[in-house]
Structures are given as structure tokens and as C-alpha cells.
Amino acid sequence: MRARGDKPLRKLIVALAFLCLEVAVFAQPPSSPLTPSYLPAVGRTFNYRLLVNGEVQAEMTGMVGFAHFAATVEIEQEWQKSGNQLRCDLTVKGGTLRVFSSVGERTEKLGTTKITFFTTPTGEIVDLMGGGARSFDELVGNFDLMATALATLIVPFPKGGVKVGDAWQGAHQLGPTITLTTVQCVEQPTSLPHRLQPLKLRLRYLFPIDALIDPSLRAQTNFTARYNAESEVVFSVAEGRTISASGTIRLEVSAKLPLHQPNQQSKPEQGQQSQPDEQNSGQHESKQQEQQEQSEGQGQPASSTTTTTITPSLQLKVDAKFDLVPAQ
């Protein structure tokens, strides 16, 4: 009789224990949001190495070519205060580009290029300087730098702070163009020191990076460039900087390149519309006949030079993966 009476009591004790456990778990205060900004990075310089590999498809006036490439790019990032804004100087200090195609292997050195971004303390771009490409190599360097900055090194944050599970959009002003970035905070990595206050973020970008190119050059060549990226970024709130990143990129470029080519077209000479007297008229006709016979004897008809404009079109598509790591 006693054992039977204890059964309901034990069930009640177990139920109360689970209830207390649930209360203890759910009564824990939620983790307080972190407030990321780039202010802790002001006055500091960070060095990164960007590793990119992928495939290029190029089409020019009906001819299509494919190539694989691998690039290593050295990047320096420096933050400074500029009134109520921040100034971020990004410099490609050099790098190597290797291309493998049907015509063989080619290795090129990347030159130095620099772009300056002006941002809010929370990383929304409000203006930029630089990027006026004077050669194809500089254009490639600008694309590398712009893509890296927007997909990894300048992440826009909301002013009210973030916590795991939050998602938001940030706006960048690239010249006359406003672009949006979608960001999601997915976790707080436990593999890094807690003092860094690390956050793992997922970003999606769709950028018209032709806004970086000089408007006169864009108008002259009908130049367009669209850049898409999906990346995962590990960001240190304590240091105000990106620790590492990886992701995929897709670049689509189109342009028409005007080329001027001289073209010889025969055209009879126009005589002057004067009214000479009979003696001068005879001399004039004799001179014309002499010039005509001389031209026929040389086999070269009288002609004038005209110019024909040829506009070959260019289509370029790049699909690649990248990793951004701190430089040693």
C-alpha cells in the first residue's frame, strides 16, 4: 500500500523538477546585442592576402574563349577619422595573376592601385575617390579591390546593435548610384578568443561597379559591369575590422570599343567654278589633261582619305571563389 501511494508522489516530484528546469533555462536574460563600428580601427593599418581562383569566358566580335585563372593579391586597409565620417584607404600593394588557356600559361604582375572610401562609423559608404583606370591592368586591380572591399572589408551595420539571428540591409552610395547589401548575423564563433567579440556574418551583394569608372570612359565605350557576391565574414567588434572571409563572386562586363581605321575611296577632284577667258581656259584644260594622264600612267586614281569606325563588342563573365586571410 505504501509503494502504491509513493508512485503519484514521485511523478509529482519529477514534474516539478522539469518545471523548475524549464523556468531556469527560459528565465536566463537574452544575450545583449553587440554594437559593431569601425571606430576601434581608426589610426590602425591591417594587411590581408586575397586568394582568388575561377573561370573566365570572353566573347569579342563573335569569337569565344575560355580560361582558368588564379590570383594572389596583397591588400592594405587603413582607417582614419574625417570629420563626422571615417576614411578607409584600400591599397592593392601588388600581386600575381596566373591564367591557363588553350594558348598556354601566362603569369602577370598586378600593379599598385588605391581607392578611398568615406563611410559612416557603422560602415555605410557615402563617397569614394580614386578608381580612374588608365589601363586594363589598373581596371582589373580596381575590380579586385572594389569587390574585396564591398564583400568583405566594409560591412554595413545597424546603429542599434546586432545579435545572432538578426538580418538587415545597408545602403552604399557609389557615385550617383545607391546599392543595398543584405546582411545576416549567423553565430558568434567559439573558436576565437572571446575578447575579440567575434561575429560570423553572411552577406549578399549586387553592385553596379561601373559606377567606379569615369563617366566619360563609360559613355565612350558603353561600359557596364555588374558584380554579385555571397560571402561569409568573421568580424571582430572589439577591433572594428574583418578577421577573415570567404565566398563566391560573379562579374559580368560588357563594352563596345571604337576603333578608327583609314579607308581609301576614289573620288574625282572638283574643279574651281571660275569663268576664265579663252586663253586661261585652254591652259587650264591642258593642265587637267596632263594631270589625268600622269595619274593613269602611275595607275593611281585621284582619291581622298576617309575614316571608317569599327566597334567590336566585348562580353566578359567571371565565376570565382575567394578567401581573404590576414597577411603574415
Secondary structure, DSSP 4 states (H G I P E B T S, - for coil): -HHHHHHHHHHHHHHHHHHHHHHHHHTSPPPPPB---SGGGBT-EEEEEEEEEEEEEEEETTEEEEEEEEEEEEEEEEEEEETTEEEEEEEEEEEEEEEEETTEEEEEEE--EEEEEEE-TTS-EEEEEE---SSHHHHHHHHHHHHHIIIII-----TT-B-TT-EEEEEEEETTEEEEEEEEEEE--SSS-GGG-EEEEEEEEEE-GGGGS-HHHHHHHT-EEEEEEEEEEEEETTTTEEEEEEEEEEEEEEEE--EEEEEEEE-PPPPP-----HHHHHHHHHHHHHHHHHHHHHT---EEEEEEEE--EEEEEEEEEEEEEE--
